[in-house]
Amino acid sequence: MSTDTNSNKCFPKHAALLLIPAAFLAASWLPVATTLHGQDPALDAFRRMHAELQRQMAEDIDQAVVFLDDQVAKQPESSDVHVLRHSLGSKLADESRYADALKQYEKLLDFQVAHLTEQEQQYGVGMTLRSLEGISELANRSDAMDKAVDKALTAFQALPAETARAWAPLSQLVFLKAHAMIEDNQTEAAAAIIAKQIQSLEDACSDVEATETVMHAHVALLKKLTSPNRNNDSWRDDYVGKLETACTTAFERFPKSMRLQNDYAETQYLMITQWGQDDPEANEKRIKSAFAKLSLPAISNRSVNAILRRIEVHRERMQAAKPVATLVGQVAPEWDIDGWANTVGVTRKSFEGQVVLLDFWAMWCGPCIATFPHLREWREEFGDQGFEIVGVTQYYNFEWDDEQKRASRASDEITPQQERETLARFLEHHQLEHPVMVAPKNSEMSSNYGVKGIPHAVLIDRDGTVQLVKTGAGPATAKEIHDKIKELLAKTK
């Protein structure tokens, strides 16, 4: 069954109706059903059953459970009846009956797994697992999610070779399984199943008959693998390049596909503002290329147009930054301090007479994190010789997840104090003890110090003069910074 032209084909025949808010559907099904009566009896019957389930859920949720079980017993092979467990599970969760909600989704998953040779049920598995993931967390039953993933993945792997596979839900399963394995300290095995799935997708995408759907699934998995999720730490850098290649290939193959246009634009934005910014010259070329390729799609694609505007704002900010050549040999610009993490009661004067390394960085920046071992080593080697590292970052609305031991973007707005606390937890987790300042919003400090990408290091001598400016995280850059620190410390005040 093709899934390229109509996404509703990915689900049981009438499941799309469940996307309509329940209260609206319950209030409006009768006139619609009357209009359609005689034209589609199955749809009419589905509406009636869903409306009756909604009525019973409103009056007595336990009776609604009995009602749906009876309907399933009468029509055990009906996808339309089984998919109603989504509504029932959601209602139970709303009433904080998480264990009962889990049972509904588990029963639905059992049906979908038993009928997995039907491609629409493969996509249904993806929907059910998304619900299960949230409910199992609320119920504090991570074991339920692990069992569900194992059950579904085993069923996918047992499909006959000739069965059409839905790449998106299969990739989602592999991703969930890999993260569960990492939690059990099986990092190498997790990396292996991820690599196998990526290779399978690459093979499928290289086929001359590859569809837009499989290419989007390939990109979607790579986007998951390169997200800031802590469990991606061991392989994130390996997949950034693959993501850019996959997006570019897919976009060139299907240039009119809006979702592939969006994939390409989003990835270019991340390359420009995060992953590729340690090479400013290459980044400028990337910006020009992105505008050349996306200007035409941006005319009709609002998402692409918005991303191009964000890239232009980033470019303007980078162009406003001082040229590095004008900094070296000059008195270091003023510091713009809104608050501190890892220290209290300090000002710029606290560091007078010291060799100071200003480290411009961010919690989401992979290359920045790659420099942390060097920062720890330099502070240990030179800390008692009049050397200090001062981190410089901004507010990104990140919060700390104590259970996952990672920082990620908060869903709601947090206060500056809360974000500084997140910074402190992040620094503690990475065993970094140097002070970190947070610049206020709209600060020009980064521009004044020539920051066009991070990590960005500025080495200031004892007299307050800039002696070295470097961007990037490679070994050559680290050696140059180390040698310059040693040289400056050897000089007397």
N, C-alpha and C positions, 0 to 999 in steps of 0.2 A: 504494500500500500504506500503510495507516495505521500510524503509529508511536506513537500516543498511549497505547495500552492495554497494549502488551507490548513492552518494549525488545528482547527477543530477535528480534523481527521485523526489526530493523535490520541483522542480520548473516546470512551464509550459514547454511543450514539447521541445520548441526550445529556451528557455530563456537563456540557457548556452551560446549561441552565443553572447549574449549581454555582456558577460564578456571579449570578444575579443575587443581590442582597436578599437574605431569607425573608425579611419582613415585607419587602417589595413584592417578591414572588408570591408569598402567601396571600397578599391583598389583591393581586392582579391576575391570578391564574385562571379564574373562572371565565371572564369575558374572552380572554385569548383562546382558551380551550374551546369555547363555543364557536368562535370564528373558524377554528381549524377542524372542528369535528366533522368527520366524514372524509377528511383529506389525509390525515395521518393518525390512525387509531393508536399506534404505539406512542406517539408523542402525547396524545390526549391522555392515555393511561398513565404515562410517566408524570405528567403534570398533576393528575388527580392524586397519585400515590405520594408525590412530594408534598403537595398541599396538606394531605391527611397527616403525614409525618410531622409537618410543621405545627399543625393544630395540636397533635398529641404531645409534642415536645413542650408547647406552651402551657398545656394543662397538667401533664404528669410525665416527666422525663422517663421514669421507670416503665410506664406503660408504653411509651414510644419505643423503648428498647425491645419489649416483647412484640410489639406490632411489626417492627422491621425484621426481627428474626423469623416471624411467621411468614412474612412476604418472601424472604429468602428461601425458606423451606418449600414454599409453593413454586418458586421459580429459581431453582438453584443454579441455572446456567445463564441467567439474565444479568448482563453487565449493568443495565440500567438500575436494577434493584440493588445490586451490591454497591454501586457507587454512591447510593444514598447514605452509606456509612460515613462519608465525609461530613455531611450535615449533622448527623447524630453525634459523631465524635467531637465536632467543633462546639456543639451545644453543651455537651458534657464538660468540655474543657472550660467553657465560659462559666460554668457553675463550680469550677475547681475540683471536679471529679476526674482527676487526671488518670487514675488507674483504669477507670471504666472507659475513658476516651481512648486510652491505649488499646484496650481490647477491640474496640470498633475498627481502629486502623490496622491492627494485626489480622483481624478476620478478613478485611478487604485485601490486605497484602497476600494472604493465603490464596484467595480467589485469583488474584492477578498472576501470581507465580504459577498456579495450576494451569493457566491459560496463556502462558508466556509466548507460545508460538504465534499468537496474534499480536501484531506490532502495536496496536492501540493499547494493549495491556502492558507492554513494555514501557510506554510513556506514562501509563497510569501508575506504574511502580514509582516513577520519579516523583509524581504528585504526592503519593501516599508517604513516601519517605521524607519529603519536606515537612509534612504534617507531623509524622512520627518524631522527627528530630526535635521539634519544638516542644511537643507534649512530653517526650521522655526526659527532657531537661527539667521541665516544670515538675514532673513526678519524681525527679531524682532517681531515674531508672536508666542510666546509661547502658546497662546490660541489655535492656529491651531494644535500644537502637542498634547495638552491636549484633544482636541475634537477627534482627530484621535485615541488616545489611548483608550478613553472611548468607542468610536464606536466599535473598534475591540474587546476590552475586553468584552463588552456586547454581541457581536455576539458569541464569544467563549463560554461564560457562557450559552448561549441559545441553544447550540448544543444538539441534542438528545443524550441520554445516550449511545446509541449503536454506535455513531459515533467515529471513530478512531481519537484520538487527537495527535497533534504534540506538544510534551512537550516543546521543546526549544522556539518557538515563544510565546506560552502561558506564559511561565515563564518570558520571556522578557517583555511582556505586564504588568504582575503583578509588576515586578520590576519598570518599568517606572511609573505606576500608584501610587505605594507606594511613590516614590520620589516626585511626584507632590503633593500628600497629605501632605507630610512633609512640603513642601513649603507653604502650606495653614494651617500650624500648627495643622494638624490632625495626630500627631505622633502615638498615640495609635491605631487609625484605620489602619494606614499604617502598623504597626507591626502586626496587626491581619491578614491582607490579605497576608502578607508575610509568616506568620506562617502557614496559611491554605494551601498555595501553597507548602511549604516545606513538610508539612505532607502528602499531596497528592503524591508528588514525592517519599517520603519515602515508602509509601504504594505500589506504583507502582514498586519501586526497590526491595521490599521484595518479590514480586511475583516470583514464581519459573520460570516463562516464561519471566522475565524481560530481556529487550534487552540492548545491549551496548549503543544504542542511548538514552534510557531513563536514564540510569545511567550517561552518559555524560551530559545530560541536568540538572540532579540533581546537579552535581559537578559545572557546569557552573553557575547556579544561586547562589550557595553558594560562588563561587569566586567573583561574583558581589557584594554580600552582605558583604564581608569582605575586599573589596578594600578600599583605603584611602578616597574615596568620603565622603565629610562632612555629607551627608544625611544618611550615614551608622553608624554614631557615636553611636546612641542609641542601636543598636543591634549587632554591629560588634563582640564584644567579645563573645556573645552568640553563634555565628555561626562558630567561628574558629574551635572549637572541632568537630562540625558537619561536617565541610569541610574535616577535616583529616579522620574522620570515613568513610565518603562517598567515598573519593578517595581510601582509603585502600580496602574497600569492593568491589568497582568497579574493581580495578586492580587485586584483587585476583579472581574475577569472570571471567574476560576476560583478562588474563595475556598477550595475544598476540596482544591486541588492542593497536596500537601506540598512539592514542589520549588519552586513559586511562593511558598508561604508562607516557605520558607527564603530564597529570593532577596530577598523584601521585608524580612524580619527582618535579614538580613546587611547589606543596603544601609542600613537605618535605623541600625544599629549604627555603620557607618562614617561616616554623616552626623553622628551625635551625637558620636562620639569623635574624628573627624578632620576631615572636610571642612567641617562646619557649625559648628565650635566657636568661630569668631571672632565669633559673635553669640549670647551666652549666653541672652538672653531668647527668641529664636527656637528655640534648642536645647531649652529647657525645654518649650516648646509641642510640639516634635517628640517629646520623650520621652513626654508625656501621650498624644499621638495614637498612638504606637507601642503603648503598653500597651492603649489602648482597642481597637485593631484586632487585636492579637495575643493577648490574654488567652485568648480562646476557643480558637483553634488550638493554643495552648500546652498545653492540657489533654491532647491526644493526640499532639502533635508534640514530641518530646524536644529536637530541635535548636532549635526556636523557644523552648521553655522555657529552655534554657541561655542563649540570646542575651538574653532578657529579664532573666535574673539578672545577666548582665554589664552590661547597661544600668543596672540598679538600683545595682550597685556603683559605677558611674561617677557616677551622680547623687548618691549619698551622699558621694562624694569631693568633688564640686563644691559640694555644700551645706555641707561642712565648711570650705570656703575662706573666708577673711576677706572681708567686704564691702569693696570698693575704697574706699568713703567713709571707712572707719576707718583706712586706710593713709596717705592724703595728709596731710602735715603732721606725721607721726609718724617717730620714728627707725626706720630700715629694720631689719627683722628679721634675725636671725643668718643666716649662710650655712651650708649643710650640704654639705660638700665631701668626696667620696670620691676624686676624682682630677681631673687636668686634661688637656686636649688643647690643642695649639698653644702651650704654655708650660710651664715647669718652675720649681719653687722659689718659688712665689708663695702668698700668703695674702690674706685680706681686708685686712689692714693695708697691703699693697702698694698699695692703691688709695685710701688715706686722703688727703683734700685734693683729690681729683679729682671731677669730675662723672662719674657712672657710669650707663650704661644697661644694666640687666639685661635680657637678651633670652631669655625662656623659649621653647624651640623643640624640634623633633625632626627627625631625618633623613627620616622618612616624610611629613612635613607639607608639602603643596603650598603653602598660604598662607605658611608660614614661608620657604620657598625664594623666594617672590615678594618678600620683604622684603630679600633679600641685596644687590641693587643699592643700596638706601638705606643699609644698614649700611656698605658699602664707601665710599660717598660721604661719610657723616657722619664716618667715621674719618679720611678724607683731609682733609676740610675743617677739622675741629676737633681732630685728634689732637695737634697741637703747642700746644694751648691748655689742657691739663689735662683732657682728655676721654678716656674709654675705654669700650669696649663689653665686657661680660662675658656670654658666652653661658651659658645654664643648660639642661641636658638630663638625661635619665635613661638607664638601661641598657634597651635593647629587644632585645638579642641579635641585633644586626645585624653583618654582616661585609662586607668590601670585595671587589668583583669587579674585579680589576685590568684584565682584558680588556674588560669592559663599561663600566668606569669608573663604577660605581655601587655603592651600598650596598643590601643587601636582607637580609631576615630569614634567619638561619642555620638550617640543618636540624638541627644539633646544638648543644648548649650550648657557648658560648664564654666565655672568662674576661673579667673586667673590663678587664684590660690589653689583650687583643685588641680589645675594643670601643673602647677609647680610641684604639688605633692606627687602627681603622676611621674614627673621628671625625676624626682628623688627616688621613687621606687624603681624606675627604669635604670637609673645609674647604679643603684644598689645591686640590682639583678645582674648587671654587667660588671660588677666589681670596679667601678670607676669612683674615685674619691676626690677628684679635682672639682673646684667650684664651677658652676654653670650659671650664666646670666641669661635672663629672658628679656629680649627687647620688646618694647611696646608695639602695638599694632600700628602699621603705617610708618614705622621707624625707617630712617634713611641710613642707619648704621651699616647695613650690608652693602648698600651702594657706595658709601664713603670708603669702604674697605675693598672695593673692587670685586665683590662677590658676584660671579656669574654662574656658579655651580658649586655644589657641595659634595664632599668635604672641601673646605677652603681654609688653609692655614696661613696665618700671618705671624711672623716671628719678629718680636720687638726687643731691642737691646735694653741695657740698664738705663740708658739715657732717654728712653721713650721714642727711639727712632726705628722705623720699619726697616728691617734688614733682609727679609725674604718673604715672598708670597708664592704659595703653591696651591694648585687645585688638583684634586684626585686622590686615589688611594693605592696606587701601585707601589711595588717595592723600590723602584728608582726614586720616586717622590719621597718615600719614607727615609731612605738613606740620605738624601740631600738635606732633609729637615734635621735629621739626627746629627749629621756632620756640622751643620751650621750652629745648632745649639751648643755643641761641644766647643766650637770656635769662639762663640760669643762669651761663654762662661770662662774661657781661659783668659779673657781680657780683664784687666782691673777696672774698678769703677772710675 
